[in-house]
Amino acid sequence: MSTAHTTVDQVLAALGDVDFPADKDELMRAASEAGASGEVRVALRGIPPEEYANREEVARSVRVDPDSDLDLSPAQRAEQARLGGKHRQSEHLREVPKPPVEDELDR
């Protein structure tokens, strides 16, 4: 399964008028009606054929470039890889604090 070259925000924007719960077919239809890009439709085609209770469930299921919409440093991405996450949670969705050095530089 390949990843789409889009962002989670773009996928969710295409689903702005969806009434949840909604299944994959409803999400695909809503994205098409909203004029979503081909990449957004590719991302939605890649989600499991389940019923989604809300936008967060869609966001967790869609496969996009792992760091497409995250502003993480290489150190933070490495920390994500080291840390365990919730069961079946993608590595790029794991929360990770800023390293102390980066935190100090931001002040």
C-alpha positions in Angstrom: 0.0 0.0 0.0 1.5 3.3 -1.0 1.1 6.7 0.7 -0.5 9.7 -0.9 1.4 12.9 -1.5 -1.0 15.1 0.4 -1.6 16.1 4.0 -4.1 15.0 6.6 -5.4 18.6 6.7 -6.1 18.5 2.9 -8.0 15.2 3.3 -10.0 16.5 6.2 -10.8 19.8 4.4 -12.3 17.7 1.5 -14.6 16.1 4.1 -16.0 19.3 5.5 -19.6 18.5 4.8 -19.6 14.9 5.9 -22.1 13.8 8.5 -20.5 11.2 10.8 -20.7 8.3 11.2 -19.8 7.7 7.6 -18.4 4.7 5.7 -15.6 4.8 3.1 -18.0 5.1 0.2 -19.6 8.2 1.7 -16.2 9.7 2.4 -15.1 9.1 -1.2 -18.4 10.6 -2.5 -18.1 13.7 -0.3 -14.5 14.2 -1.4 -15.5 14.0 -5.1 -18.4 16.4 -4.6 -16.0 18.8 -2.9 -13.7 18.8 -5.8 -10.8 17.1 -3.9 -7.5 16.6 -5.7 -6.5 13.3 -7.1 -4.0 12.8 -4.3 -6.7 13.3 -1.6 -8.9 10.7 -3.4 -5.9 8.3 -3.5 -5.5 8.8 0.2 -9.1 8.0 0.9 -9.1 5.0 -1.4 -6.4 3.6 0.8 -8.4 3.6 4.1 -10.0 0.4 5.3 -13.6 -0.1 4.3 -15.1 0.6 7.8 -17.5 3.1 9.3 -15.8 6.1 10.8 -17.3 7.8 13.8 -15.5 11.2 13.3 -12.8 13.1 11.5 -10.1 11.9 14.0 -10.7 8.3 13.0 -10.3 9.2 9.3 -7.1 11.1 10.1 -5.6 8.1 11.9 -6.5 5.8 9.0 -5.4 7.8 6.0 -1.9 7.1 4.7 0.0 10.3 3.8 3.7 11.2 3.8 4.6 10.7 7.5 6.0 14.2 8.0 3.9 16.0 5.4 2.0 18.2 7.9 4.1 17.9 11.0 6.8 20.4 11.9 9.1 18.1 13.8 12.9 18.2 13.9 15.0 15.2 13.1 15.6 14.7 16.8 11.9 14.6 17.5 11.3 12.1 14.7 14.1 9.9 16.1 12.5 10.1 19.5 9.2 9.0 18.0 10.9 5.9 16.6 12.4 5.1 19.9 9.3 5.5 21.9 6.5 3.0 21.8 3.1 4.2 20.8 -0.4 3.1 21.3 -1.2 -0.2 19.8 -1.6 0.1 16.0 -0.6 3.8 16.0 1.6 5.0 13.2 5.0 6.2 14.3 4.5 9.7 12.9 1.4 10.2 15.1 3.2 9.5 18.4 3.5 12.6 20.6 7.0 13.6 21.4 8.3 16.6 23.4 10.9 19.0 22.0 14.4 18.1 23.0 15.7 20.5 25.7 18.3 22.1 23.3 15.6 23.0 20.8 13.3 24.2 23.5 16.1 26.5 24.8 16.8 27.8 21.3 13.1 28.7 20.8 13.2 31.1 23.8 
